[in-house]
């Protein structure tokens, strides 16, 4: 069962990374480099593993939902910062 969920995480990451790859074929506005794909893959994998750890170890349903929601919020904030520089750190993509 554990390996199956990990495989689902890996397939989901591959599918999500195919979206910009396909978009690059049809639009000049989407221009990802290899490093963009690597960083996105690392972020998605870390998020998937964190969610899996929370789902396995946290028994209280409300706490589990809160921790998973927090993990996703952190992912979206980091993604937004890397993409357009919401917070103005040196890591901005703009």
Order of alpha helices (4+ residues) and beta strands (2+ residues): alpha-alpha-alpha
